[in-house]
Amino acid sequence: MDNRCQYLGRGAGGVCEASMTKMVPSLFEHNIYCTTREHYRCPLLIARSMRDGYREAAERAGAVQGR
């Protein structure tokens, strides 16, 4: 299982695709959120999920557990 966040850019620079401004996560954010199973706790990912307004976005991020 890949622990890496699906929104972390694969190219040079590691741009966060969940960010509206296409920011590059700090080293702290990268180590805590982007490359671990905890990426669903990332403030940028949560904001994107809320902004999108789709349950599917939260499910893809792993933030919503099935009952």
C-alpha positions as CSV (number, residue, x, y, z in Angstrom):
1,M,0.0,0.0,0.0
2,D,1.3,3.4,-1.0
3,N,1.4,5.7,2.0
4,R,2.1,8.8,-0.1
5,C,-0.6,11.4,-0.6
6,Q,-2.1,11.3,-4.1
7,Y,-2.0,15.1,-4.4
8,L,1.8,15.4,-3.8
9,G,3.4,16.2,-7.2
10,R,5.6,13.5,-8.6
11,G,7.8,15.9,-10.5
12,A,10.6,18.3,-9.4
13,G,9.7,20.5,-6.6
14,G,7.0,18.4,-5.0
15,V,4.1,20.8,-5.6
16,C,0.9,20.0,-3.6
17,E,-2.0,19.6,-6.1
18,A,-4.5,19.8,-3.2
19,S,-3.4,23.5,-2.7
20,M,-5.3,26.2,-4.7
21,T,-2.0,28.0,-5.0
22,K,0.1,25.0,-5.9
23,M,2.4,25.5,-2.9
24,V,5.3,23.2,-2.0
25,P,4.9,21.7,1.4
26,S,7.5,22.5,4.0
27,L,9.9,19.8,5.2
28,F,7.7,19.3,8.3
29,E,4.5,19.0,6.3
30,H,6.2,16.6,3.9
31,N,7.4,14.4,6.7
32,I,4.2,14.4,8.7
33,Y,1.5,14.4,6.1
34,C,2.7,13.8,2.5
35,T,4.6,10.6,2.9
36,T,2.7,8.8,5.7
37,R,-0.7,7.2,6.3
38,E,-1.5,10.4,8.2
39,H,-1.9,12.4,5.0
40,Y,-5.7,12.6,5.6
41,R,-5.0,14.9,8.5
42,C,-3.2,17.5,6.2
43,P,-4.9,20.9,6.5
44,L,-4.5,21.4,2.7
45,L,-6.1,18.1,1.9
46,I,-9.0,18.8,4.4
47,A,-9.5,22.3,2.9
48,R,-9.6,20.8,-0.6
49,S,-12.1,18.2,0.4
50,M,-14.3,20.8,2.0
51,R,-13.9,23.1,-1.0
52,D,-14.8,20.4,-3.4
53,G,-17.8,19.5,-1.3
54,Y,-17.7,15.9,-2.4
55,R,-17.7,12.9,-0.1
56,E,-15.8,11.1,-2.8
57,A,-12.8,13.5,-2.4
58,A,-12.7,12.7,1.4
59,E,-13.0,9.0,0.7
60,R,-10.1,9.1,-1.8
61,A,-8.0,10.8,0.8
62,G,-8.8,8.1,3.3
63,A,-10.6,10.5,5.7
64,V,-14.0,8.8,5.6
65,Q,-14.3,5.3,6.9
66,G,-17.1,3.0,5.7
67,R,-19.7,1.9,8.3
